Amino acid sequence: MVAFFKGIGVGFLGLVLFVLGVVFNVEFLNQNKQEGNISNLDISRNIETSIKIKPDILRTHIYFYLNEKLNIPLNSQVKEQLVTSFNQITQRVKEQDFCTLTDFSLQPNSYKEDTEISQKMSGYIDCKLSTQKLDSFNAFFSDLQNIVAKNEFISMRVSALEPQFSPEFIAQSKEKLYDELVRQAFEYEKSYSTDLNQSCVLKFIDLYANQSNFSFDPSTVKDNALEFFLPSTIEEDLKIEAFVRFSCK
């Protein structure tokens, strides 16, 4: 009889232990699952970097035209003077690499009784130069002034220097900033791994640039200037931003 009750007691104890074991396993697995959800962490953020840039090229246009002194019947001597000046200007433009003669023509302007009484000349030079070549441009412009000064019928007008960014300069500046942003992203990867005591990996990076328009003081250079100086430009920010995502486990 005693053995019978002992058997029942042992069986009941085994049942209790079994139930407790099941409850423990369920609670343990749920806890591990919750902890696993917390430990798998995705972090997203924006990062940025910027530099100060100034325009690296200058643009200007030079115009040639016949003045009011030529509203008289032309003779062969006057025509020869115009052609000579035209050829001298053309040759001087060819001697440098920052200006292009885009239009230059000499043609009759008006007639009276089938007789040519006035002439029309149009000339246009487009110049684009680096800021380092400003002295060379001043020498070029001075030579053009000397050519025009020898011909009383030709006048010249030049626009103020306009600072611009060359595409090559912008591309090079962006590449430097892209490299800096990538470096920053990997620094954040190390920082998050240390702070969270987890293994964080850079999973995604999207780079994009934002460049504002620069401005300059047009009063620093006048139209028809005798000599050109670098315009007073304001430094502009070239900013690169990125959206990054990290996965931490």
Secondary structure, DSSP 8 states (H G I E B T S, - for coil): -HHHHHHHHHHHHHHHHHHHHHHHHHHHHHHHHHHHHHHSEEEEEEEEEEEEE---EEEEEEEEEE-GGG-S---HHHHHHHHHHHHHHHHHHHT-SSEEEEEEEEEEEEEETTEEEEEEEEEEEEEEEEGGGHHHHHHHHHHHHHHHHT-TTEEEEE---EEE--HHHHHHHHHHHHHHHHHHHHHHHHHHHHHHTS-EEEEEEEEEEEE----EEGGGS-TT-SS----EE--EEEEEEEEEEEEE-
